[in-house]
Amino acid sequence: MRLIDPRGAGQGASRASAGMLAPRIEGHSVALLQLGLASLDLYDNFVARVVADSQRRVEYRRTGTLQVALTDDEARRLEEQHHALTRAAVAHSWLDAAAVRRLEPSLTDAVVAGLLIPGHGYVGVATLISALSDAAGRLGASLSSTEVREVSSASGGVRIDTSDGALTSDVVVLAAGSWSGGIPMGSTPSPPVRPVRGQLLQLRFERPPLSHVVWGGLGYLVPWEDGRLLVGATVEDVGFDEGVTIDGLQQLLACAQTLLPAAESARCDGARAGLRPATPDELPIIGASSTMPGVYYATGHYRNGVLLAPLTAVMIAELVLDGRERAESVLVQPARFGL
Ligand SMILES: Cc1cc2nc3c(=O)[nH]c(=O)nc-3n(C[C@H](O)[C@H](O)[C@H](O)COP(=O)(O)OP(=O)(O)OC[C@H]3O[C@@H](n4cnc5c(N)ncnc54)[C@H](O)[C@@H]3O)c2cc1C
């Protein structure tokens, strides 16, 4: 198996990601919720296998998410979510202001209510990418740091033209994130994926200031074990610009300072931006091409590519190796976009 990527593994949006595993948070559609929950179920085994295959540590914790309301309006919306979770028999706790403060004493006094979903968590994406790369290498995969210029049908397989010459393979999985639409595919249309920039700020504390991933109206905070805190994220339609901007940083600082007063004295540990690959229906494109034998798609994961990684991997592996389709396939068929 060969990974062809000029940047190396996981250096696009994945490198910038906050790594939250929280399918019940972001106002997801029913289909996206189904995909997210199926993938979250696979996460324990996915990480255990990557750790075993790579012999590397992955920071992965199911610490739960705490959504907080700072206004009565936000509290009303959170309460509606609480009732919906109760109807769906999902484990969670509705917290008043005093209970939120007991759980997370560093949060602002302005919190009026909170919703704790204990099944959620996060993965340290840098540690996951390193472990995945090592595991793949140990299992025989190689990396070519070249660019794919075109994918086309050829006798005996699929032809891949790269900046370093042409290759032929039985199977090609197109997984180029936001850039997936820019790779010519013969007479098949390119995947309708567009970039949506997200900026993320990293702060450093002496010890973790929070014990849960926290969501507020302006954004979210992800506390790592070593005292680093991720503050995310902007959502911007600016094409393929991967730059960090003053405007973006101001938005993230406002989020951090509003939720966590102690952020004022934290060290700034850097900022980064990535391009989320969005499709018109905000669902990923995962599965076999309906027009080009041997071509598969694993792209368009928009805001949830880290969460959906285990499910995507299993779906592609089962399809390519055994020709089996999982139940979730109907939600993410390439054919819905003529692919
Ligand atoms: C700020 C931010 C926060 C996020 N937070 C979360 C989160 O908390 N939870 C979550 O689940 N998701 C999150 N996401 C979304 C998640 O990061 C993406 O959905 C996911 O990383 C997409 O992965 P990908 O591999 O498809 O794309 P990418 O990681 O962008 O990888 C695409 C790769 O394709 C390569 N490539 C491009 N063109 C070519 C070519 N012609 N030839 C060869 N290679 C090529 C690129 O070099 C790149 O390495 C976040 C994203 C951002 C930006």
The ligand as an SDF file (V2000), in Angstrom:
LIG
                    3D

 53 58  0  0  0  0  0  0  0  0999 V2000
   -9.7710   24.1110   13.2680 C   0  0  0  0  0  0  0  0  0  0  0  0
  -10.3870   22.7650   12.9890 C   0  0  0  0  0  0  0  0  0  0  0  0
  -10.9340   22.0390   14.0410 C   0  0  0  0  0  0  0  0  0  0  0  0
  -11.4790   20.7820   13.8100 C   0  0  0  0  0  0  0  0  0  0  0  0
  -11.9740   20.0830   14.8720 N   0  0  0  0  0  0  0  0  0  0  0  0
  -12.4570   18.8440   14.6740 C   0  0  0  0  0  0  0  0  0  0  0  0
  -12.8850   18.0810   15.7820 C   0  0  0  0  0  0  0  0  0  0  0  0
  -12.8100   18.5370   16.9190 O   0  0  0  0  0  0  0  0  0  0  0  0
  -13.3610   16.8150   15.5590 N   0  0  0  0  0  0  0  0  0  0  0  0
  -13.4260   16.2910   14.2910 C   0  0  0  0  0  0  0  0  0  0  0  0
  -13.8670   15.1500   14.1590 O   0  0  0  0  0  0  0  0  0  0  0  0
  -13.0340   17.0030   13.2140 N   0  0  0  0  0  0  0  0  0  0  0  0
  -12.5500   18.2610   13.3810 C   0  0  0  0  0  0  0  0  0  0  0  0
  -12.1400   18.9940   12.3020 N   0  0  0  0  0  0  0  0  0  0  0  0
  -12.3600   18.4570   10.9500 C   0  0  0  0  0  0  0  0  0  0  0  0
  -11.2720   17.4840   10.5640 C   0  0  0  0  0  0  0  0  0  0  0  0
  -10.0140   18.0260   10.8440 O   0  0  0  0  0  0  0  0  0  0  0  0
  -11.3830   17.1520    9.0630 C   0  0  0  0  0  0  0  0  0  0  0  0
  -12.6720   16.6810    8.7630 O   0  0  0  0  0  0  0  0  0  0  0  0
  -10.3770   16.0670    8.6880 C   0  0  0  0  0  0  0  0  0  0  0  0
   -9.0960   16.4100    9.1410 O   0  0  0  0  0  0  0  0  0  0  0  0
  -10.3330   15.8310    7.1880 C   0  0  0  0  0  0  0  0  0  0  0  0
   -9.3420   14.8730    6.9590 O   0  0  0  0  0  0  0  0  0  0  0  0
   -8.8530   14.5460    5.4840 P   0  0  0  0  0  0  0  0  0  0  0  0
   -7.7850   13.5230    5.6220 O   0  0  0  0  0  0  0  0  0  0  0  0
  -10.0140   14.2700    4.6090 O   0  0  0  0  0  0  0  0  0  0  0  0
   -8.2320   15.9290    4.9690 O   0  0  0  0  0  0  0  0  0  0  0  0
   -6.8180   16.5780    5.2790 P   0  0  0  0  0  0  0  0  0  0  0  0
   -6.3960   16.3060    6.6790 O   0  0  0  0  0  0  0  0  0  0  0  0
   -6.9020   18.0030    4.8460 O   0  0  0  0  0  0  0  0  0  0  0  0
   -5.8290   15.7830    4.3550 O   0  0  0  0  0  0  0  0  0  0  0  0
   -5.8720   15.8950    2.9640 C   0  0  0  0  0  0  0  0  0  0  0  0
   -4.5140   15.5510    2.4350 C   0  0  0  0  0  0  0  0  0  0  0  0
   -4.5760   15.4480    1.0160 O   0  0  0  0  0  0  0  0  0  0  0  0
   -3.3470   15.9090    0.5180 C   0  0  0  0  0  0  0  0  0  0  0  0
   -3.4840   16.2850   -0.8950 N   0  0  0  0  0  0  0  0  0  0  0  0
   -4.1480   17.3340   -1.4110 C   0  0  0  0  0  0  0  0  0  0  0  0
   -4.0430   17.3510   -2.7500 N   0  0  0  0  0  0  0  0  0  0  0  0
   -3.2980   16.2800   -3.0890 C   0  0  0  0  0  0  0  0  0  0  0  0
   -2.8330   15.7570   -4.3340 C   0  0  0  0  0  0  0  0  0  0  0  0
   -3.1240   16.3290   -5.4960 N   0  0  0  0  0  0  0  0  0  0  0  0
   -2.0450   14.6420   -4.3110 N   0  0  0  0  0  0  0  0  0  0  0  0
   -1.7580   14.0180   -3.1300 C   0  0  0  0  0  0  0  0  0  0  0  0
   -2.1910   14.4680   -1.9240 N   0  0  0  0  0  0  0  0  0  0  0  0
   -2.9450   15.5810   -1.9180 C   0  0  0  0  0  0  0  0  0  0  0  0
   -3.0010   17.0930    1.3790 C   0  0  0  0  0  0  0  0  0  0  0  0
   -1.5990   17.3750    1.3170 O   0  0  0  0  0  0  0  0  0  0  0  0
   -3.4580   16.6300    2.7480 C   0  0  0  0  0  0  0  0  0  0  0  0
   -2.3960   16.0750    3.5060 O   0  0  0  0  0  0  0  0  0  0  0  0
  -11.5420   20.2430   12.4930 C   0  0  0  0  0  0  0  0  0  0  0  0
  -10.9800   20.9690   11.4330 C   0  0  0  0  0  0  0  0  0  0  0  0
  -10.3860   22.1990   11.6830 C   0  0  0  0  0  0  0  0  0  0  0  0
   -9.7630   22.9520   10.5270 C   0  0  0  0  0  0  0  0  0  0  0  0
  1  2  1  0
  2  3  1  0
  2 52  2  0
  3  4  2  0
  4  5  1  0
  4 50  1  0
  5  6  2  0
  6  7  1  0
  6 13  1  0
  7  8  2  0
  7  9  1  0
  9 10  1  0
 10 11  2  0
 10 12  1  0
 12 13  2  0
 13 14  1  0
 14 15  1  0
 14 50  1  0
 15 16  1  0
 16 17  1  0
 16 18  1  0
 18 19  1  0
 18 20  1  0
 20 21  1  0
 20 22  1  0
 22 23  1  0
 23 24  1  0
 24 25  2  0
 24 26  1  0
 24 27  1  0
 27 28  1  0
 28 29  2  0
 28 30  1  0
 28 31  1  0
 31 32  1  0
 32 33  1  0
 33 34  1  0
 33 48  1  0
 34 35  1  0
 35 36  1  0
 35 46  1  0
 36 37  1  0
 36 45  1  0
 37 38  2  0
 38 39  1  0
 39 40  1  0
 39 45  2  0
 40 41  1  0
 40 42  2  0
 42 43  1  0
 43 44  2  0
 44 45  1  0
 46 47  1  0
 46 48  1  0
 48 49  1  0
 50 51  2  0
 51 52  1  0
 52 53  1  0
M  END
$$$$
